[in-house]
Amino acid sequence: MKNRKIISYIQQKTHSKFGRILILTGARQTGKTTLVKEAFPEYEYISIEDPVTSKSYLNLTAHQWAKLHPNALLDEIQKEPRIIESIKAAYDQFDEPHYVLLGSSQLLLMEKVRESLAGRCSIVEMYPLTLPELQTKNWNDTVSDSLFQQLLKNEASDDYLPSFLLDKCRSEKLKAFSHYLKYGGFPAISEDDSNEEDKFNWLHNYVRTYLERDIRDLASFRDLGPFIKLQQYIALNTGNLINASSIAKQLGVNIKTVQRYIKYFEISYQAIVLPAWSKNQNKRLVKTSKVHYIDQGIIQAVLRKRGGMTGKEFESAMIAEMFKQAKNELSLVQFSFLRTHDGKEIDLLLEFPNYYYAFEIKMANKVNKVDAKHLFGLEEIVDKPIKKAFLLSNDEETKYFDNKTIAVHAAMFLG
């Protein structure tokens, strides 16, 4: 079992004023239930999905909740959102109860939370395993901060190793990196105790379950056909601009339907919609968003392929990894990309209050200054200084192109 960075945070949070009700949401099979059982072994586990018992919980009063179930983990709470009203009443009337609510449907769960638990709860999102988490073997292993996470916390050193070959953790980082690029980050297939066939079968089953359960929870589809086509389209075009008009013509639906479907992918934790940076009104900038699949294993399952990777898939995998690691740090950094109409493009801009970090991503095994050309001259466009610019690739050698621009191996930086 892999350790999770977020576990210490949620344990500490339950002792705070707004931690008596903790909402843990995220994609199905990211390990939410396993995590909270490990974090809160003294709490009672209640599955709201159980058809035999779930209706009985609806009839409990606030006093009965506080007396019979004062500390509980409530799983799949979106299946019976009316129970949230009872939890709210128990919270308001008694000081002792502590509850952790789990759900895999952000839309259904968050709507009810906004209505009933505003100001009473803390919300934590959980994603597939990050590269540092993939390197752990059990709950007792320390989840190390990646160089990227040190950057987020302003703890990074400017003195990077001259080569990934000198990294003492290189073997572990490469093993996790290889697994991540082939199978993704879902905990169920993160161990070495299953073969390739079993792992790809699991991924195919996940895609089917996602369509049959999560999407039907979000929308009452009479016909899943157009949504499945969009799923395949996004998998094929991960890392590309979202042209809703073009997609609508290909799928035979209207633009608003395409926009709604893409929103479903985002709120069910399958994709990241990356906005275009557009704060400079004097520059002709592309304002269309990009979409990045969150998990490379799911891309392969949707497209029914094994192995092999496009440059755009590699870009999505790196951006998704940075997104997950930032979420684990509870960072408020803003993610975007930048593209000008004359062809200058930055794959990722991270915005902090007083500066930016810029990232260009290449799958190449060897890179040079030409590959980093879009990272130069950025401060003529953006509204704050570029603190550091990175070219992430598979090149083992670390290269400094100037005092702000550096090429580093993606696994060394993110692992």
N, C-alpha and C positions, 0 to 999 in steps of 0.2 A: 504494500500500500504506500502510495506517494504522500509525502507531507504537503500541506498547503500553507502558503504565505498568510492567508487571511485568517487562519484559525486563532492566532493570538489576539488579533484585533477584535473578533467577535466575542471572545472570552472576556476581554477587558470591557467591551462595550456594555455587556449585560449588567455591570456594576454601576453604570452611570445613570443619570436621571432619565435619559431617553433610551435606555437599553433594556427596560423591562419588557418591551415588545420589540423583537428583532425580526425584520423581514429579510429572508434570504431567497433571492430569485435568480434565475439563470436558465440556460438551456437544459433540456432533459439529459440525464446521464453525465452531468458534470461533477457528480459526487456530493451533492448538497446533503442528502440524507446521511451518508457515511460520515461526512465532516461533522455534522451537528451531534451525531451519536458519540463520536470521539470527543468532541469539545465539551459536551454536557452529559456525561454518563449517568448523572443522578436524575436527569429529566425523564419523564414518562414519554414514550413515543406513541403517537396516535395517528393512524392513517385515515384521512378523511375520504380516501378513495375506496375504502372498504364498504361495499354496499350493505352489508349486514348491520354495521354499527354506526355508520355516518349519520343516519336519520335520528338516532337516539341523541347524539350530541347536540342536535338542533334544539332539543327540548330542555336543555339544561339552563337554569337561571344563572345569573352572575354569581350569586352566593354559592351555588353548587359547583361552578367552575373553580371558584377560589378554594372551596373546601376539598373537593374530590380530585382536582387536577391543578394544583397551585403552580407547578413547574412542568411545562409540557412542550414537546416538539410536535407541531401540527403540520403534517405532510400533505401536499396537494390541496392546500387550503382553497385554491380557486374553484375546486369542484363544488364547494358549499360556502360561497362567500358570505352567506347570512350568519355563519358562525363568528365572523369578524365582529358583528354587532355585540355578541355575547362577550367576546374577549375585551372589547372596548368598555363594556359595562363593568366587567371584573376589574379592569385597570382603574377605572374612575372611582370605584367604591372601596377597593382594598389596596393596601400598600405592598402585600407580600407576593402576589402572583407574578411569575415571569414566563413569557411565552416566546417561542421561536416559530415563526410561520414560514413554511416553505412552499414555493410554487414555481412552475415552469412556464406559466403564461404571464408575461409581463403586463399585457393589456388588461386581462380580466382581473388580475390581482391588484395592479396599481390603481385601477379605477375605483375599486372598493376601498383601498387604502386611503386614497385622496378624500373619499367621502367620509370615512369613519375614523381613521387613525391619524389624521393630520396633526402634527405636534405631539403625538404620543409614541412614535416609533422611530427606529433607525432602519434604513434600507441599505442592504449590501447586495451587490451583484456578483455572481460567480460564473467564471468562464472555464473552458478546458485548461488543462495543465500548461504552465509556462515551461520554458527550457530549464530554468533552475529547479523547478518542482519535479520535472522529469528525471533529474539526476538523483533524487532522493530514493531511498529504499524502504523507509518506514516512517511512522509518525515521529520518531525520536530524532531523525536526521534534520540537521539545520538546513533551511532553505536560504541559500546564499543570495545576496544582492548581485545582480548582473552589473556590468559597467554602465549599462543604460539606466538601471534603477539608481545607481549612485549619482548619475547625472541628474536625474529627476529630483533627487534630494540635495542637490548641490554639494555632494560629497566626492565627486569624481576628481581624479588626478589628471593633469595634462600629460603625464609621463606614461604613455602606452608602451607595452612591450614592442620591440622592433619586429617581432615575428610571432605569429600564433604558435609556431613550433616550440617556443620557449615557455608557453603557458603550462604550468604544472598540472592544471586540470584539463588539458587539451583532450585527452582520451575520453573522459567522461562527457565533456561538452560536445565532442563530435558524435558520440554515440547517441546522445539525446537529440542532437540536431538532425542526424540521419533518420531517426525514428519519426521526429516531428514532420520532416519533409515528405515522408512516405505515408504515415498513418495518422498524422495529426496529434491532438493532445487529449483525447478522451481517456479518462482513467481506466476504463474497463479493458482497454487493449494496450495499456502502457507497460505491462510486465512482459518478461521474456518467456512466460509459461504457456504461450499459445503460438501457433505457427501462422504463417502468412495467410493461408486459406481461411483460418478461423477469424483473423483480424478483418479481412476484407468482407467476409460474410457478416460480421458484426456491423460494419459500416453500412452495408446494404440494408440490413434490417433496421438500422437507426433511421435511415432516410425514409423507409416505408412507414415506420412508426410515427415519425415526424409529420408525414402527410396525413396519416389516418387519425392522429390524435391531436397534436398541437394545432395544426392548421384548421381542423374541423372545430376545435375549441374557439379559435379566433373568428372564424367566418362560417356561415352556413352555406357551404358550396354545394350546389347541385351537381356541378361538373368540375372535377379537379384538373381536367385536361389543360386549360390555359395556364393555370398556376404551375403545373408540372413543366410545361414548356418554358415558362419564365425561369423556373429553377434551373433548367438546363442551360438557358441562355446566359444567366448570370454566372453559372459555373464556367461556361466557355469564355465569358468576357470579364472575368474578375480582374479588377485593376483598371478597367476602362471607364470612360465617361458614360453616364446614363442618358441615353437619347430616348426619352419616353415615347415620342412620336414615332420613331422608327420601330421601336419594340412593339408598339400598339398595332402597327400595320402588319408586322410579322405574325403576331398572335391572333389577330382578328378581333381585338377588343379596343375599347376607347382609352385615351390617355389617362383619365382619372382612375380607371381600373388598374392600369400598369403602376401608377403611383401608389395606389392603395396596396397592391400586392408587394411592392418593394418595401413598403412600410411594415408589412407582415414579416418579411424576412428580417428586418432590423429589430423589431420588438420581440421576436422569438429567438433572438441571439444567434442567428445564422449568418448575418452579414453586417458589415460596417458601412454606413453611407458617409463617405468622406467629403465634407463641403469644400468648395473652392475658396481660396483666400481672395478677397476682393475689396480691401480697405482703401486701396489707392485709386481714386476716381480719375486720376490723370493718365493712367495706364490702361491699355486695352487688354483686359484680362478675361479669360474664360470663366464663366460663373456656373457652369454645369457641374453637378456633383459626380463623384466616382463611387463605385461599389466594390467592396472587397469582401470575399468570403472569409469567415473567421477561421475555418478549419480545412486544411489541405486534404485530410482523409475524406471528409465529406464531399469535397470537389471530385475526388476520384470515384467515389461511390455513385454520385449523381451522373457522372460521365461514363461510368462503367469501364474505367481504365485502371491499369496498375503500373506504377512506376513512371518515370519520365516526368519532366516538369517544364513548363514554358517560363519565359522571363517574367510575364505578368503574374503567373502563379507564385513565383518566387517573391516578387514584390508584395503581393497580398499576404503571403506567409510572414514576411518580415514586419509589415505594418500591423497585421493582426497580433503578432507577438508583442510588439511595443505597446499596442493598445491594451492587451491583457496585463502586461507588467505594470503599466501606469494605473490601471484599475486596482491591481493588488496593492499598490502604494497609496490608494485613495487620492491620487494626484488630480488636481483640477486643471491640469494643462489642457490647452485646446489643440485638437488635431485638425489639420487641413492640408490641402496641396495647392500648388500654385502653377498656373499655366498662362502664358501670354499668347496673344494671337500671332506673334511673330516666331513662336516655336520654343521659347524658353520654358522649361518645366522642372519643377521640384516635386519629387514624389511625396515628401512629407515635410510639413512645417509644424513645429511644436511651439505654441505661443505661451510665454510666461508674461507676468506683468510688465517687465522692463526689457525683454529681449526675446529672440527666437533661437531655436536650434533647427537646422535644415538637414535633410537627409536625401541622398540619391542612392538608389538600390540597383545593383547589377548582379546577375547570376554568374558572371564570368569568373574564371579561375585566375586571370591576370588582368589587372586594371592599371591605367596610367592617368596622367593629368587631363587628357582629352575626355576621359569618361566622367570627370568631375567638372566639366566646363560650365554646366548650368549652376553650379554652386558659387561661382565667382560673380561679383557685381550685383548680388542680391540686395544689398543695402541701398541701391539706387531705386529699388521698387518698394520695399517694405517700410513700415513706419517706425520700426525700432531696430536696434543693432542686432546683427547676427552674432551670437556669442561663440558658436562653433558650428562648423558644417562637416558632415560625415558622408563618406562614400562607403556603403556596406556591400561586401561582395564575398566571393570564395577565395580571394587572394590571401595566401598565408602571410605575406609581407605587409607590415604597417608602413604607410607612406605619408609624409607630411608635404603637402603641396604649397602651403604657406603657413603663417602663424595661426590661422583659424581653420584651415581645411585639411582633413585627415582621412585617409583610406584605411579601413580596418576590417578584419575578417568578421563576418556576421555572427558566427558561432562564438568567437572570442568576446564580442561586444554584448551579445544577448544571452549567452549561456552562463 
